[in-house]
């Protein structure tokens, strides 16, 4: 390799120069890709779907999700095999927002069917979460990973949690 | 002048790349744990820490012992079925390792439950199938005598903390480590099984360890 570089031919030098350029371009491409996604505030579609207040819920909800939920439901919301149900594209979540809120706080023991698959891992309770935090988590999981359920009905969730 | 500078730069970059590749491929994995030295006929022999003999049952009720692992390198970890903390992430990450090496007959995974009262053979069978592990060819989910499990996890075995603790979430404390063991039962790597980057390192190290036996 290095021998070719030492040859005084113009052609060889031009090749090396284009190598360099290729390297540089690859690096630039790398950095631009790795920096382009901004998942904390959601993509443009999330920003269009939610109000400014709800976008704050989404951002806080992501932090809470990482702390309380992602160990089992995973960063990508896909769950784990047939052990832990997905939240991404989950038919259960969209149809049972109030029950999901209660599950987050009180945990859940019985089997649950999500997208036609029965799961039976117990879900632990998170009694220290207050209703505002639950709404933030629900706002996040309803609008992350391609989920597009939009706003969470705050009065409905608060009344479900006061039951 | 500009062209010459570019020339030197590109040679430098190429050399750096060559050098970095070479260093990586010739580096042997470390041998971990306490070493003991023994004098034999005037020369010093190094005795490395090895995994002691064991006997557990896997998800298919097959007896798995240290002899089952003869001629294989393997990755060990500790978990329990209804663990509310790090276990699901560990299993998600171990699935990556399994995906890469499940067809290699020189490779195995041993996942030890630390809650054998709950995690019976039948439970582990259901658990492993739900995870997508449909046979015990490569990945064994082990249960057995609780004291024996804690003993093999400790300083006499895999060098990781495992045990019961009322205050811990789920009632048990355990390490999230993935432990890489060679054919001589020596520990050749400890990786954080909850950290995708470290698990990628493990996935890169397994072929290096296998190559030592070629």
Interface residues (C-beta under 8 A of the other chain):
Chain A: X1 X2 X5 X13 X14 X16 X17 X19 X20 X23 X70 X71 X72 X74 X80 X81 X82 X83 X84 X121 X122 X124
Chain B: X3 X4 X6 X7 X9 X10 X11 X13 X14 X15 X18 X81 X82 X84 X85 X86 X88 X89 X91 X92 X95 X127 X129 X130 X131 X132 X169 X170
